[in-house]
Amino acid sequence: MSQLLFNITLIISFMFAASIVREQIIYRVEGINRYKMYRLIYYGCSYGLLGSILMIYTIKIDSTIILDLRFLAVTIVCLYAGMVPAIIAAYIIG
C-alpha cells in the first residue's frame, strides 16, 4: 500500500513541477508555431521521463506479480496534451 501511495504522490508532484516549468520557460517562447512545437516536445520528453521513473519504483503485489504505472504517464499526457506527445513519451519509455 505504501508503494502505491508513493507512486501516486510521485505522479502528482511531477505534474505540479511540470506545470511550473511550463509556465516559466515554455510560455516565454515567441511565436505560435514555435510554441506548439516546443510544447509537444516538452510534454513528450517530460512524461517519458516520468514513465521511466515509475518503472524504477514498482509495486510488488505478490511474489511473482510486479506492477509498474508507466502506462499512466502515457495516458495522462495523451489526455492532457494530445497524441504526438504521447507517442514521444511512449518512445522514450520503450
A tleap script that builds the chain and sets N, CA, C and O, in Angstrom:
source leaprc.protein.ff14SB
mol = sequence {
  NMET SER GLN LEU LEU PHE ASN ILE THR LEU
  ILE ILE SER PHE MET PHE ALA ALA SER ILE
  VAL ARG GLU GLN ILE ILE TYR ARG VAL GLU
  GLY ILE ASN ARG TYR LYS MET TYR ARG LEU
  ILE TYR TYR GLY CYS SER TYR GLY LEU LEU
  GLY SER ILE LEU MET ILE TYR THR ILE LYS
  ILE ASP SER THR ILE ILE LEU ASP LEU ARG
  PHE LEU ALA VAL THR ILE VAL CYS LEU TYR
  ALA GLY MET VAL PRO ALA ILE ILE ALA ALA
  TYR ILE ILE CGLY
}
set mol.1.N position { 0.810 -1.193 0.000 }
set mol.1.CA position { 0.000 0.000 0.000 }
set mol.1.C position { 0.855 1.259 0.000 }
set mol.1.O position { 0.507 2.249 -0.644 }
set mol.2.N position { 1.965 1.225 0.715 }
set mol.2.CA position { 2.833 2.403 0.761 }
set mol.2.C position { 3.512 2.645 -0.592 }
set mol.2.O position { 3.789 3.791 -0.949 }
set mol.3.N position { 3.779 1.584 -1.337 }
set mol.3.CA position { 4.374 1.756 -2.658 }
set mol.3.C position { 3.393 2.409 -3.622 }
set mol.3.O position { 3.791 3.229 -4.449 }
set mol.4.N position { 2.128 2.057 -3.524 }
set mol.4.CA position { 1.102 2.680 -4.359 }
set mol.4.C position { 0.950 4.151 -4.011 }
set mol.4.O position { 0.843 4.994 -4.902 }
set mol.5.N position { 0.940 4.463 -2.728 }
set mol.5.CA position { 0.850 5.852 -2.284 }
set mol.5.C position { 2.057 6.656 -2.759 }
set mol.5.O position { 1.917 7.809 -3.166 }
set mol.6.N position { 3.241 6.049 -2.708 }
set mol.6.CA position { 4.448 6.728 -3.185 }
set mol.6.C position { 4.359 7.022 -4.678 }
set mol.6.O position { 4.729 8.112 -5.114 }
set mol.7.N position { 3.875 6.068 -5.466 }
set mol.7.CA position { 3.750 6.279 -6.914 }
set mol.7.C position { 2.729 7.364 -7.237 }
set mol.7.O position { 2.962 8.186 -8.123 }
set mol.8.N position { 1.610 7.374 -6.537 }
set mol.8.CA position { 0.602 8.408 -6.766 }
set mol.8.C position { 1.149 9.776 -6.389 }
set mol.8.O position { 0.925 10.756 -7.100 }
set mol.9.N position { 1.862 9.844 -5.278 }
set mol.9.CA position { 2.484 11.101 -4.860 }
set mol.9.C position { 3.521 11.564 -5.875 }
set mol.9.O position { 3.631 12.758 -6.151 }
set mol.10.N position { 4.272 10.638 -6.425 }
set mol.10.CA position { 5.264 10.965 -7.441 }
set mol.10.C position { 4.604 11.530 -8.691 }
set mol.10.O position { 5.101 12.502 -9.260 }
set mol.11.N position { 3.509 10.950 -9.123 }
set mol.11.CA position { 2.797 11.439 -10.308 }
set mol.11.C position { 2.251 12.839 -10.073 }
set mol.11.O position { 2.399 13.715 -10.926 }
set mol.12.N position { 1.622 13.057 -8.926 }
set mol.12.CA position { 1.035 14.363 -8.635 }
set mol.12.C position { 2.110 15.437 -8.522 }
set mol.12.O position { 1.949 16.528 -9.069 }
set mol.13.N position { 3.196 15.148 -7.826 }
set mol.13.CA position { 4.258 16.146 -7.674 }
set mol.13.C position { 4.957 16.413 -9.005 }
set mol.13.O position { 5.381 17.541 -9.259 }
set mol.14.N position { 5.084 15.402 -9.853 }
set mol.14.CA position { 5.695 15.616 -11.160 }
set mol.14.C position { 4.814 16.492 -12.038 }
set mol.14.O position { 5.312 17.360 -12.754 }
set mol.15.N position { 3.496 16.264 -11.983 }
set mol.15.CA position { 2.589 17.102 -12.767 }
set mol.15.C position { 2.631 18.552 -12.291 }
set mol.15.O position { 2.565 19.474 -13.104 }
set mol.16.N position { 2.739 18.757 -10.993 }
set mol.16.CA position { 2.831 20.111 -10.447 }
set mol.16.C position { 4.128 20.787 -10.888 }
set mol.16.O position { 4.114 21.939 -11.322 }
set mol.17.N position { 5.250 20.071 -10.775 }
set mol.17.CA position { 6.538 20.643 -11.172 }
set mol.17.C position { 6.580 20.910 -12.674 }
set mol.17.O position { 7.140 21.917 -13.107 }
set mol.18.N position { 5.997 20.022 -13.469 }
set mol.18.CA position { 5.986 20.222 -14.921 }
set mol.18.C position { 5.165 21.442 -15.311 }
set mol.18.O position { 5.508 22.143 -16.264 }
set mol.19.N position { 4.084 21.701 -14.583 }
set mol.19.CA position { 3.287 22.890 -14.896 }
set mol.19.C position { 4.025 24.172 -14.537 }
set mol.19.O position { 3.900 25.174 -15.241 }
set mol.20.N position { 4.788 24.152 -13.456 }
set mol.20.CA position { 5.579 25.332 -13.090 }
set mol.20.C position { 6.669 25.584 -14.115 }
set mol.20.O position { 6.879 26.728 -14.520 }
set mol.21.N position { 7.357 24.554 -14.537 }
set mol.21.CA position { 8.407 24.710 -15.551 }
set mol.21.C position { 7.806 25.190 -16.860 }
set mol.21.O position { 8.390 26.031 -17.543 }
set mol.22.N position { 6.645 24.662 -17.215 }
set mol.22.CA position { 5.983 25.090 -18.446 }
set mol.22.C position { 5.650 26.582 -18.391 }
set mol.22.O position { 5.861 27.296 -19.371 }
set mol.23.N position { 5.142 27.049 -17.277 }
set mol.23.CA position { 4.801 28.464 -17.163 }
set mol.23.C position { 6.032 29.354 -17.222 }
set mol.23.O position { 5.978 30.437 -17.805 }
set mol.24.N position { 7.127 28.926 -16.639 }
set mol.24.CA position { 8.313 29.761 -16.562 }
set mol.24.C position { 9.139 29.759 -17.841 }
set mol.24.O position { 9.742 30.775 -18.185 }
set mol.25.N position { 9.175 28.653 -18.538 }
set mol.25.CA position { 10.072 28.536 -19.694 }
set mol.25.C position { 9.319 28.535 -21.019 }
set mol.25.O position { 9.615 29.341 -21.901 }
set mol.26.N position { 8.365 27.652 -21.163 }
set mol.26.CA position { 7.718 27.450 -22.454 }
set mol.26.C position { 6.884 28.657 -22.861 }
set mol.26.O position { 6.856 29.007 -24.040 }
set mol.27.N position { 6.203 29.303 -21.915 }
set mol.27.CA position { 5.363 30.447 -22.258 }
set mol.27.C position { 6.165 31.655 -22.721 }
set mol.27.O position { 5.599 32.566 -23.324 }
set mol.28.N position { 7.445 31.686 -22.459 }
set mol.28.CA position { 8.273 32.824 -22.873 }
set mol.28.C position { 8.727 32.733 -24.320 }
set mol.28.O position { 9.316 33.681 -24.839 }
set mol.29.N position { 8.469 31.627 -24.972 }
set mol.29.CA position { 8.870 31.437 -26.365 }
set mol.29.C position { 7.940 32.273 -27.248 }
set mol.29.O position { 6.718 32.206 -27.116 }
set mol.30.N position { 8.518 33.039 -28.125 }
set mol.30.CA position { 7.741 33.904 -29.012 }
set mol.30.C position { 7.301 33.122 -30.248 }
set mol.30.O position { 8.032 32.260 -30.736 }
set mol.31.N position { 6.132 33.420 -30.738 }
set mol.31.CA position { 5.640 32.799 -31.971 }
set mol.31.C position { 4.784 31.585 -31.684 }
set mol.31.O position { 5.149 30.726 -30.882 }
set mol.32.N position { 3.655 31.525 -32.338 }
set mol.32.CA position { 2.699 30.440 -32.102 }
set mol.32.C position { 3.228 29.097 -32.579 }
set mol.32.O position { 3.080 28.099 -31.873 }
set mol.33.N position { 3.844 29.042 -33.766 }
set mol.33.CA position { 4.319 27.762 -34.296 }
set mol.33.C position { 5.459 27.199 -33.455 }
set mol.33.O position { 5.518 25.995 -33.205 }
set mol.34.N position { 6.360 28.071 -33.021 }
set mol.34.CA position { 7.462 27.600 -32.172 }
set mol.34.C position { 6.932 27.141 -30.827 }
set mol.34.O position { 7.426 26.167 -30.259 }
set mol.35.N position { 5.923 27.843 -30.312 }
set mol.35.CA position { 5.331 27.465 -29.023 }
set mol.35.C position { 4.708 26.079 -29.103 }
set mol.35.O position { 4.893 25.265 -28.198 }
set mol.36.N position { 3.974 25.802 -30.173 }
set mol.36.CA position { 3.331 24.495 -30.317 }
set mol.36.C position { 4.362 23.378 -30.423 }
set mol.36.O position { 4.194 22.311 -29.832 }
set mol.37.N position { 5.425 23.627 -31.174 }
set mol.37.CA position { 6.457 22.610 -31.336 }
set mol.37.C position { 7.158 22.340 -30.004 }
set mol.37.O position { 7.356 21.183 -29.631 }
set mol.38.N position { 7.534 23.405 -29.285 }
set mol.38.CA position { 8.202 23.227 -28.004 }
set mol.38.C position { 7.287 22.564 -26.982 }
set mol.38.O position { 7.742 21.770 -26.158 }
set mol.39.N position { 6.004 22.890 -27.035 }
set mol.39.CA position { 5.047 22.295 -26.112 }
set mol.39.C position { 4.925 20.793 -26.343 }
set mol.39.O position { 4.889 20.018 -25.388 }
set mol.40.N position { 4.861 20.382 -27.599 }
set mol.40.CA position { 4.755 18.958 -27.903 }
set mol.40.C position { 5.996 18.204 -27.450 }
set mol.40.O position { 5.900 17.136 -26.844 }
set mol.41.N position { 7.154 18.765 -27.748 }
set mol.41.CA position { 8.404 18.114 -27.354 }
set mol.41.C position { 8.557 18.099 -25.841 }
set mol.41.O position { 8.985 17.096 -25.269 }
set mol.42.N position { 8.211 19.204 -25.189 }
set mol.42.CA position { 8.344 19.301 -23.734 }
set mol.42.C position { 7.466 18.266 -23.038 }
set mol.42.O position { 7.941 17.539 -22.166 }
set mol.43.N position { 6.192 18.194 -23.416 }
set mol.43.CA position { 5.299 17.235 -22.776 }
set mol.43.C position { 5.737 15.804 -23.051 }
set mol.43.O position { 5.710 14.968 -22.148 }
set mol.44.N position { 6.134 15.513 -24.268 }
set mol.44.CA position { 6.564 14.156 -24.587 }
set mol.44.C position { 7.786 13.734 -23.799 }
set mol.44.O position { 7.828 12.630 -23.255 }
set mol.45.N position { 8.775 14.600 -23.733 }
set mol.45.CA position { 10.009 14.262 -23.009 }
set mol.45.C position { 9.793 14.211 -21.504 }
set mol.45.O position { 10.314 13.319 -20.835 }
set mol.46.N position { 9.034 15.150 -20.967 }
set mol.46.CA position { 8.864 15.168 -19.515 }
set mol.46.C position { 8.040 13.977 -19.028 }
set mol.46.O position { 8.379 13.370 -18.013 }
set mol.47.N position { 6.979 13.641 -19.727 }
set mol.47.CA position { 6.203 12.487 -19.293 }
set mol.47.C position { 6.867 11.167 -19.659 }
set mol.47.O position { 6.577 10.144 -19.038 }
set mol.48.N position { 7.736 11.166 -20.635 }
set mol.48.CA position { 8.572 9.990 -20.880 }
set mol.48.C position { 9.527 9.766 -19.728 }
set mol.48.O position { 9.777 8.628 -19.331 }
set mol.49.N position { 10.064 10.856 -19.190 }
set mol.49.CA position { 10.919 10.765 -18.008 }
set mol.49.C position { 10.121 10.262 -16.811 }
set mol.49.O position { 10.610 9.434 -16.042 }
set mol.50.N position { 8.902 10.756 -16.651 }
set mol.50.CA position { 8.045 10.281 -15.554 }
set mol.50.C position { 7.783 8.786 -15.674 }
set mol.50.O position { 7.847 8.067 -14.677 }
set mol.51.N position { 7.492 8.311 -16.868 }
set mol.51.CA position { 7.268 6.881 -17.066 }
set mol.51.C position { 8.502 6.050 -16.763 }
set mol.51.O position { 8.398 4.950 -16.221 }
set mol.52.N position { 9.666 6.571 -17.109 }
set mol.52.CA position { 10.908 5.857 -16.797 }
set mol.52.C position { 11.158 5.806 -15.296 }
set mol.52.O position { 11.634 4.797 -14.776 }
set mol.53.N position { 10.839 6.887 -14.602 }
set mol.53.CA position { 10.985 6.892 -13.146 }
set mol.53.C position { 9.990 5.941 -12.501 }
set mol.53.O position { 10.321 5.256 -11.533 }
set mol.54.N position { 8.774 5.895 -13.031 }
set mol.54.CA position { 7.772 4.988 -12.477 }
set mol.54.C position { 8.144 3.525 -12.697 }
set mol.54.O position { 7.725 2.665 -11.922 }
set mol.55.N position { 8.915 3.226 -13.731 }
set mol.55.CA position { 9.371 1.847 -13.932 }
set mol.55.C position { 10.374 1.440 -12.865 }
set mol.55.O position { 10.466 0.262 -12.519 }
set mol.56.N position { 11.121 2.395 -12.343 }
set mol.56.CA position { 12.092 2.085 -11.291 }
set mol.56.C position { 11.372 1.730 -9.994 }
set mol.56.O position { 11.751 0.777 -9.312 }
set mol.57.N position { 10.336 2.494 -9.655 }
set mol.57.CA position { 9.604 2.280 -8.413 }
set mol.57.C position { 8.367 1.428 -8.687 }
set mol.57.O position { 7.271 1.953 -8.880 }
set mol.58.N position { 8.553 0.129 -8.702 }
set mol.58.CA position { 7.464 -0.794 -8.998 }
set mol.58.C position { 6.672 -1.113 -7.728 }
set mol.58.O position { 7.112 -0.844 -6.610 }
set mol.59.N position { 5.503 -1.689 -7.936 }
set mol.59.CA position { 4.641 -2.102 -6.829 }
set mol.59.C position { 4.603 -3.627 -6.829 }
set mol.59.O position { 4.191 -4.242 -7.812 }
set mol.60.N position { 5.031 -4.231 -5.731 }
set mol.60.CA position { 5.014 -5.693 -5.633 }
set mol.60.C position { 3.675 -6.129 -5.057 }
set mol.60.O position { 3.357 -5.846 -3.902 }
set mol.61.N position { 2.900 -6.819 -5.878 }
set mol.61.CA position { 1.590 -7.301 -5.440 }
set mol.61.C position { 1.719 -8.667 -4.782 }
set mol.61.O position { 1.128 -8.930 -3.735 }
set mol.62.N position { 2.495 -9.519 -5.410 }
set mol.62.CA position { 2.711 -10.874 -4.925 }
set mol.62.C position { 4.176 -11.197 -5.131 }
set mol.62.O position { 4.936 -10.348 -5.597 }
set mol.63.N position { 4.582 -12.394 -4.796 }
set mol.63.CA position { 5.983 -12.758 -5.001 }
set mol.63.C position { 6.323 -12.892 -6.488 }
set mol.63.O position { 7.491 -12.800 -6.864 }
set mol.64.N position { 5.316 -13.107 -7.329 }
set mol.64.CA position { 5.556 -13.245 -8.762 }
set mol.64.C position { 4.964 -12.109 -9.595 }
set mol.64.O position { 5.237 -12.027 -10.793 }
set mol.65.N position { 4.169 -11.239 -8.995 }
set mol.65.CA position { 3.494 -10.175 -9.742 }
set mol.65.C position { 4.077 -8.818 -9.353 }
set mol.65.O position { 4.098 -8.447 -8.179 }
set mol.66.N position { 4.547 -8.091 -10.355 }
set mol.66.CA position { 5.080 -6.747 -10.157 }
set mol.66.C position { 4.309 -5.807 -11.069 }
set mol.66.O position { 4.128 -6.086 -12.254 }
set mol.67.N position { 3.855 -4.688 -10.509 }
set mol.67.CA position { 3.072 -3.710 -11.251 }
set mol.67.C position { 3.845 -2.405 -11.310 }
set mol.67.O position { 4.311 -1.907 -10.285 }
set mol.68.N position { 3.981 -1.856 -12.498 }
set mol.68.CA position { 4.514 -0.501 -12.617 }
set mol.68.C position { 3.470 0.365 -13.319 }
set mol.68.O position { 2.656 -0.134 -14.097 }
set mol.69.N position { 3.503 1.628 -13.044 }
set mol.69.CA position { 2.456 2.532 -13.511 }
set mol.69.C position { 2.906 3.401 -14.677 }
set mol.69.O position { 2.482 4.551 -14.795 }
set mol.70.N position { 3.756 2.862 -15.534 }
set mol.70.CA position { 4.246 3.663 -16.660 }
set mol.70.C position { 3.140 3.978 -17.658 }
set mol.70.O position { 3.208 4.981 -18.368 }
set mol.71.N position { 2.131 3.132 -17.714 }
set mol.71.CA position { 1.027 3.392 -18.633 }
set mol.71.C position { 0.254 4.645 -18.228 }
set mol.71.O position { -0.357 5.294 -19.077 }
set mol.72.N position { 0.273 4.992 -16.937 }
set mol.72.CA position { -0.417 6.206 -16.500 }
set mol.72.C position { 0.244 7.463 -17.048 }
set mol.72.O position { -0.441 8.442 -17.346 }
set mol.73.N position { 1.564 7.448 -17.183 }
set mol.73.CA position { 2.252 8.607 -17.747 }
set mol.73.C position { 1.824 8.840 -19.189 }
set mol.73.O position { 1.583 9.980 -19.586 }
set mol.74.N position { 1.727 7.787 -19.966 }
set mol.74.CA position { 1.304 7.915 -21.367 }
set mol.74.C position { -0.163 8.321 -21.441 }
set mol.74.O position { -0.535 9.142 -22.279 }
set mol.75.N position { -0.995 7.760 -20.578 }
set mol.75.CA position { -2.413 8.103 -20.564 }
set mol.75.C position { -2.636 9.560 -20.179 }
set mol.75.O position { -3.444 10.249 -20.801 }
set mol.76.N position { -1.929 10.031 -19.163 }
set mol.76.CA position { -2.083 11.414 -18.716 }
set mol.76.C position { -1.639 12.388 -19.793 }
set mol.76.O position { -2.324 13.378 -20.051 }
set mol.77.N position { -0.503 12.123 -20.425 }
set mol.77.CA position { -0.024 13.051 -21.451 }
set mol.77.C position { -0.922 13.002 -22.687 }
set mol.77.O position { -1.073 14.013 -23.372 }
set mol.78.N position { -1.509 11.869 -22.979 }
set mol.78.CA position { -2.426 11.784 -24.120 }
set mol.78.C position { -3.695 12.594 -23.854 }
set mol.78.O position { -4.187 13.288 -24.744 }
set mol.79.N position { -4.212 12.507 -22.659 }
set mol.79.CA position { -5.405 13.272 -22.312 }
set mol.79.C position { -5.108 14.759 -22.170 }
set mol.79.O position { -5.939 15.600 -22.513 }
set mol.80.N position { -3.936 15.076 -21.670 }
set mol.80.CA position { -3.585 16.450 -21.336 }
set mol.80.C position { -3.037 17.236 -22.521 }
set mol.80.O position { -3.346 18.418 -22.672 }
set mol.81.N position { -2.229 16.597 -23.363 }
set mol.81.CA position { -1.535 17.333 -24.424 }
set mol.81.C position { -1.788 16.805 -25.825 }
set mol.81.O position { -1.542 17.525 -26.793 }
set mol.82.N position { -2.266 15.584 -25.971 }
set mol.82.CA position { -2.554 15.070 -27.299 }
set mol.82.C position { -1.772 13.821 -27.648 }
set mol.82.O position { -1.033 13.272 -26.831 }
set mol.83.N position { -1.957 13.386 -28.894 }
set mol.83.CA position { -1.400 12.117 -29.327 }
set mol.83.C position { 0.095 12.176 -29.624 }
set mol.83.O position { 0.816 11.224 -29.324 }
set mol.84.N position { 0.571 13.260 -30.199 }
set mol.84.CA position { 2.002 13.361 -30.554 }
set mol.84.C position { 2.888 13.304 -29.309 }
set mol.84.O position { 3.857 12.543 -29.317 }
set mol.85.N position { 2.620 14.059 -28.240 }
set mol.85.CA position { 3.431 13.916 -27.036 }
set mol.85.C position { 3.320 12.522 -26.409 }
set mol.85.O position { 4.277 12.030 -25.812 }
set mol.86.N position { 2.153 11.889 -26.545 }
set mol.86.CA position { 2.004 10.528 -26.017 }
set mol.86.C position { 2.896 9.538 -26.773 }
set mol.86.O position { 3.462 8.623 -26.176 }
set mol.87.N position { 3.013 9.725 -28.069 }
set mol.87.CA position { 3.897 8.856 -28.859 }
set mol.87.C position { 5.352 9.102 -28.497 }
set mol.87.O position { 6.134 8.157 -28.400 }
set mol.88.N position { 5.722 10.356 -28.297 }
set mol.88.CA position { 7.097 10.677 -27.873 }
set mol.88.C position { 7.380 10.068 -26.511 }
set mol.88.O position { 8.444 9.484 -26.304 }
set mol.89.N position { 6.431 10.196 -25.570 }
set mol.89.CA position { 6.628 9.635 -24.232 }
set mol.89.C position { 6.724 8.106 -24.286 }
set mol.89.O position { 7.556 7.512 -23.599 }
set mol.90.N position { 5.886 7.476 -25.091 }
set mol.90.CA position { 5.941 6.007 -25.214 }
set mol.90.C position { 7.260 5.569 -25.832 }
set mol.90.O position { 7.810 4.535 -25.453 }
set mol.91.N position { 7.762 6.335 -26.765 }
set mol.91.CA position { 9.056 6.011 -27.382 }
set mol.91.C position { 10.179 6.118 -26.353 }
set mol.91.O position { 11.059 5.259 -26.312 }
set mol.92.N position { 10.162 7.150 -25.530 }
set mol.92.CA position { 11.189 7.326 -24.505 }
set mol.92.C position { 11.095 6.206 -23.464 }
set mol.92.O position { 12.112 5.657 -23.039 }
set mol.93.N position { 9.884 5.878 -23.064 }
set mol.93.CA position { 9.710 4.800 -22.071 }
set mol.93.C position { 10.143 3.459 -22.648 }
set mol.93.O position { 10.757 2.646 -21.957 }
set mol.94.N position { 9.822 3.236 -23.909 }
set mol.94.CA position { 10.188 1.966 -24.543 }
set mol.94.C position { 11.659 1.843 -24.781 }
set mol.94.O position { 12.117 0.829 -25.308 }
savepdb mol mol.pdb
quit
